[in-house]
């Protein structure tokens, strides 16, 4: 679906409904493409991330019982 910047301004609700239906909306200014509005990625991308090798990398470490405290300690200023 192609819309002009004026359409985007005055018909935002209709355009967002089209995006919710899965359509890709191209915003044109003076006939040239300026932006593209697409629906966000499916929630399954979060599941794919959890299956990544990097997710839970430190899960088995015993010295990191309290991750928040560990990160706070890392962020403290160091004396030179």
C-alpha positions in Angstrom: 0.0 0.0 0.0 1.4 3.4 -0.9 0.3 6.5 0.9 1.4 10.2 0.7 2.6 12.1 3.7 -0.8 14.0 3.7 -2.6 10.6 3.8 -0.4 9.6 6.7 -1.4 12.7 8.6 -5.1 12.5 8.0 -5.7 8.8 7.7 -3.3 7.4 10.4 -6.0 5.2 11.9 -6.7 3.4 8.6 -3.0 3.0 7.8 -2.3 1.5 11.2 -5.2 -1.0 10.7 -3.6 -2.0 7.4 -0.3 -2.6 9.1 -2.1 -4.7 11.8 -3.5 -6.8 8.9 0.1 -7.5 7.9 0.3 -5.1 5.0 3.5 -3.1 4.3 2.8 0.6 3.9 5.2 2.8 1.9 5.1 6.5 2.6 5.7 8.7 -0.4 6.7 12.3 -0.5 6.4 13.9 -3.9 6.3 10.5 -5.5 9.6 9.2 -3.8 9.7 6.6 -1.1 10.6 8.1 2.2 9.6 5.4 4.7 8.2 2.0 5.1 5.9 0.9 7.9 5.7 -2.8 8.6 4.2 -4.9 11.3 6.6 -5.9 14.1 8.1 -9.3 13.9 6.1 -12.2 15.3 6.5 -13.2 18.9 8.2 -16.3 17.8 11.4 -14.3 17.3 11.7 -14.2 21.1 11.5 -18.0 21.2 14.3 -18.1 18.5 16.5 -15.9 20.7 16.0 -18.2 23.7 17.3 -21.1 21.6 20.4 -19.1 20.7 23.7 -20.4 22.1 24.4 -17.0 23.8 21.1 -17.0 25.8 21.9 -18.4 29.3 25.6 -18.5 28.7 26.4 -18.1 32.3 23.6 -20.2 33.6 25.8 -23.0 35.1 28.2 -20.6 36.9 28.1 -21.1 40.7 29.9 -17.8 41.5 27.1 -15.7 40.0 24.3 -16.5 42.4 23.2 -12.9 42.5 23.6 -11.4 39.0 22.4 -7.9 40.0 25.1 -7.7 42.6 27.7 -8.9 40.2 26.7 -6.2 37.6 26.7 -3.5 40.3 30.2 -4.5 41.3 31.4 -4.3 37.7 29.9 -0.8 37.3 31.6 0.6 40.4 34.4 3.1 39.6 37.9 1.7 39.9 40.6 3.3 41.9 43.7 3.9 40.0 
